[in-house]
Amino acid sequence: LKVTNNAEVIGQVIVLRNITPFHELNEAKTNFIATVSHELKTPISSIKMSARLLGDLRVGALNNEQQELIRSITDDSDRLLKITGELLNLSQVETGKIQLKLQPASPADIVEQAIQAVSLQAQQKHINIQSKLADNLPTIQADVEKTSWVLINFLTNAIKYSPEDSGVEVSACCTKNTVEFMVKDQGRGIDEKYLPRIFDRYFKVPGTHERNGTGLGLSISKEFIEAQGGRIWVHSRLGEGSQFGFTFSAT
Ligand code: ADP
């Protein structure tokens, strides 16, 4: 900082601040978030499982109200699991510690795994998920867990932002050098003015949120795909539906 009097430099003030405590605190916060979200995951999964068992056991006939309550417990558990998963992944992203477990992977297996994970949510909204897999898909070098997580995130959004009884398509196809995964819905779509910010952390399209969300899923998805050398993209038109996808180089 220069202090001048009549354009003359008469002194200089240099401020030095030690930001180590700030970094330490930030790291402690990130670790705390990771630990808490990890610890929350198991009991929430078990609540969800118990509610589902209760529904399946049919201890006497369940009336509509009881069925509705069970549905509400599973729905809310799903939402909590999504948030804890996002927080856990966010802590990896924030510390720059995305640890990839790259291995040869089958695109078809990744798609199947993702569809399986969201099948109950889709059923509840009578949404039909159709998978389209190209013949002779090559093996890719990928972190299966993180790649499936991204696809599950796309599918969860597609289900969440689509009307009941609509269709969602998930596909994997390839060109000579790339494999492309895509989730296409017939939902509300996104205004093009928001598309450039859609992968930003905490961004949610204004005014469209009747249900809570963190605005974290797509930003983490972007980090996961780019960490693997892939490219993430979106095409959407308001009122006409959305397509979210990512592309990997074929090995
Ligand atoms: P959230 O947890 O809020 O869904 P995301 O990062 O997954 O966070 O998505 C960010 C925002 O992008 C959402 O809040 C929603 O407004 C919009 N969005 C994402 N996917 C879709 C989709 N398939 N159709 C319409 N809007 C979407």
Residues whose N, C-alpha, C, O or C-beta is under 5 A from the ligand:
A	BS01	ADP	N157 A158 Y161 G187 G189 I190 I198 F203 K204 V205 G213 T214 G215 L216 G217 L218 S219 S242
